[in-house]
Amino acid sequence: MTQKRFAILTCMDSRLDPVSNYGLEEGDYYIIRNAGGRATEDAIRSMVISHKFLGTSEWWIVHHTDCKMGLITDELIGELLEEDLETAVLDRGIWSNQKRENTKNTKPGSSLARQMKWHTFTDLEQSVVDDVKTIKHHELVPNDIKVKGFIFNLEDHELRPVVT
């Protein structure tokens, strides 16, 4: 069995496939995914476990072009979810809830969404820099872990390092 030497934190976007996109072989890495590939407490928890119990010594943070988390804000998510819990639509660059008849199958929205941190961003490169910094400075991350940031361009399939 090949020892997996590194972990990748990346977006849940289905267009990202580490084997074909990053030139890796299956079995070489652990992958952690969430919306935006952000360094949330849960993502860091998984990365720490990958080191402590699985021996990873290098972590990649990979964000990508055309990420929908860069098209929304925490405020907008809170507003839309407070209104209703159904799927929003993107029309001419604007996210909104669809007009629906209130049926018994429709669950009303919740104000809880306004209290949550959704980890949206406005600057793709800065989001990588911020996440690398967050991970490197986390008190459960050993100093010898190599943390590298990248942006994957969906158009040309290039994985570009980000200077952090």
Buried (B, 14 or more C-beta within 10 A) or exposed (E): EEEBEBBBBBBEBEEBEBEEBBEBEEEBBBBBBBBBBBBBEEBBEBBBBBBEEEEBEBBBBBBBBEBEBBBBBBEBBBBBBBBBBBEBEEEEEEBEBEEEEEEEEEEEBBEEBEEEEBBBBEEBBEBBBBBBBBBBEBEEBEEEBEBBBBBBEBEEEEBEEBEB
